[in-house]
Amino acid sequence: SVAALPKLLVVCLNSGVLIKGKLAKDAETVKTCWETMGGELDELTGEAGDDVTKWSGITVEEGRVISIEWVEKSLKNSLPPQIGQLDALKTLSLNENSLEGSISEAVGKLKELESLNLSGNRLSGAVPNEVGSCKKLKTIKLGSNSELSEELPASVTSLPQLLYLRLNSGIKLMGKLKQDAEVLRACWEAMGGSLDKLERDNGDDIYAWNYV
């Protein structure tokens, strides 16, 4: 039958949407994480029902959930360990909420993760060593968590692709992005420009610079 096709993930019928395979498991995990963090299910799914491809803040590619962007969603409680089951996730943005407690060690299971943004919450404790297992991480934003430790494990600071690290104390550029920033500053000043006009009081936060 059609429903038994091995690679079939989404079936649209008059009666609704049928999600299959790994995407179905991802969808259940997304629901669990959302509700554990205090979210109302109808705010996540809206009128999309079971169609996870249309859920709020969710991006699906090639039959997997690859991005969660739940920014300013009034989420609370702690980051649930089930987040580690979303092993195709590339982006996890839960910034500007009210999450508490420590960062779950389960984040370390997200081997495809490239961007982690947990800034603007109420997180506390130390950043777990397991985050250093996310070898593809390029951006980590943890600022505005006043109780979160500034001391990072070596496994995190030595991540091979890490370019941008934001903590309560400020921003650290790393690798090629740090080199690019230094070149931009040198070129700007060589052409008679003022660094204040380039940086706009944003220091090393190259994403907030003028003309960049």
C-alpha positions in Angstrom: 0.0 0.0 0.0 1.0 3.7 -0.3 1.3 4.1 3.4 3.8 1.3 3.6 6.3 3.0 1.2 9.7 2.9 3.0 10.7 6.5 2.3 7.3 8.1 2.7 7.2 10.8 5.4 4.2 13.0 4.9 0.8 12.0 3.5 -1.9 14.6 2.9 -5.4 13.3 3.0 -8.8 14.9 3.1 -9.0 13.8 6.8 -5.7 15.4 7.7 -1.9 14.8 7.5 -0.1 11.6 8.3 3.5 11.9 9.4 5.7 8.8 9.2 9.2 7.5 9.9 11.8 9.6 11.7 9.9 12.7 11.1 7.0 11.3 13.2 9.5 10.6 16.0 10.9 14.1 15.7 7.4 15.6 15.9 6.6 13.7 19.1 9.9 14.9 20.6 9.2 18.5 19.6 5.8 18.3 21.3 7.3 16.8 24.4 10.0 19.5 24.6 7.5 22.3 24.0 5.1 21.1 26.6 7.8 20.4 29.2 8.9 24.0 28.8 5.4 25.2 29.6 4.2 25.8 26.0 0.5 25.3 25.1 0.2 22.7 22.3 -2.2 24.8 20.2 0.3 27.7 20.2 2.9 25.3 18.6 0.7 23.6 16.1 -1.9 26.3 15.3 -4.2 25.2 12.5 -1.6 22.8 11.1 -2.6 19.9 13.3 -0.1 17.1 12.8 1.8 18.8 10.0 5.1 19.5 11.7 6.4 21.2 8.6 4.0 24.1 9.5 4.5 24.3 13.2 5.7 27.5 14.9 9.4 28.0 14.8 10.1 24.6 13.2 12.0 23.9 10.0 12.0 20.5 8.3 14.4 19.4 5.6 14.8 16.0 4.0 12.4 14.4 6.5 14.0 15.7 9.7 13.5 18.6 12.0 16.7 20.7 11.5 15.8 23.9 13.3 13.9 25.1 16.4 13.6 28.8 16.8 11.3 29.6 19.8 12.3 33.1 20.6 10.2 35.2 23.1 7.7 32.4 23.6 7.4 32.7 27.4 8.9 29.3 27.9 10.0 28.2 31.4 11.2 25.3 33.5 14.4 23.6 32.3 15.7 22.5 28.9 14.4 18.9 28.7 16.8 16.0 28.1 14.5 14.8 25.2 16.1 17.6 23.1 19.0 15.2 22.5 16.7 12.9 20.5 16.5 15.5 17.7 19.8 14.4 16.3 19.4 16.2 12.9 19.1 19.6 14.6 21.3 22.3 13.2 19.9 25.4 14.9 18.5 25.6 18.5 17.4 29.1 19.4 15.5 29.4 22.7 16.6 32.9 23.6 14.6 35.6 25.4 12.5 33.1 27.5 12.5 32.2 31.2 14.3 28.8 31.2 15.8 27.9 34.5 18.3 25.4 35.9 21.3 24.0 34.1 21.9 23.4 30.4 21.0 19.8 29.7 23.9 17.4 29.0 21.7 16.0 26.3 22.7 19.0 24.1 25.9 17.1 23.5 24.0 14.5 21.5 23.2 17.0 18.8 26.1 16.2 16.5 24.8 18.3 13.6 24.3 21.4 15.7 25.8 24.6 14.2 24.1 27.3 16.2 23.1 27.3 19.9 21.3 30.4 21.3 20.1 30.2 25.0 20.7 33.9 25.8 18.2 35.9 27.8 17.0 33.2 30.1 17.6 32.3 33.8 20.0 29.5 33.3 22.5 28.7 36.1 25.4 26.4 36.9 28.2 25.3 34.6 28.1 24.7 30.8 28.3 20.9 30.6 31.4 19.3 29.1 29.2 17.4 26.7 28.5 20.5 24.6 32.0 20.0 23.4 30.8 16.9 21.6 28.9 19.2 19.1 31.9 19.4 16.7 30.0 21.4 14.1 29.1 24.3 16.4 30.0 27.7 14.9 27.9 30.0 17.1 27.2 29.8 20.9 25.2 32.6 22.6 24.7 32.3 26.3 24.7 35.9 27.4 22.1 37.5 29.8 22.0 34.4 32.1 23.4 36.0 35.2 23.8 32.8 37.2 25.5 30.9 34.4 29.2 30.2 35.0 31.7 32.1 32.8 34.1 29.2 33.0 33.8 27.0 30.0 35.2 23.5 29.7 38.2 23.1 27.3 36.1 20.8 25.2 33.9 23.8 24.3 36.5 26.6 23.8 38.5 24.2 21.6 35.6 23.3 19.3 37.2 23.2 15.8 34.6 25.3 13.9 33.6 27.7 16.7 33.6 31.3 15.4 31.4 33.3 17.8 31.0 32.9 21.5 28.8 35.2 23.6 28.8 35.1 27.4 27.7 37.5 30.2 31.1 39.1 30.1 31.0 39.9 26.4 31.8 38.5 23.0 34.7 36.4 21.8 35.4 36.0 18.1 37.4 32.9 17.2 39.1 31.4 14.2 38.6 32.9 10.8 35.9 35.3 12.0 38.3 36.9 14.4 40.8 37.3 11.5 38.1 38.8 9.3 37.3 41.3 12.0 40.9 42.4 12.4 41.3 42.8 8.7 38.1 44.9 8.5 39.3 47.2 11.3 42.7 47.6 9.7 41.2 48.4 6.2 38.7 50.8 7.7 41.3 52.8 9.7 43.7 52.8 6.7 41.0 54.5 4.7 40.6 57.2 7.4 37.5 55.7 9.1 36.8 56.0 12.8 36.4 52.6 14.6 33.5 54.1 16.6 31.6 54.6 13.4 32.3 51.1 12.3 31.6 49.3 15.5 28.8 51.5 16.9 29.8 50.8 20.5 29.4 47.0 19.8 33.0 46.0 20.4 33.8 42.6 18.9 30.1 42.0 18.0 30.8 42.0 14.2 27.2 41.1 13.5 26.1 44.5 14.8 28.8 46.6 13.0 27.9 49.1 10.3 28.3 48.1 6.7 29.0 44.5 7.5 
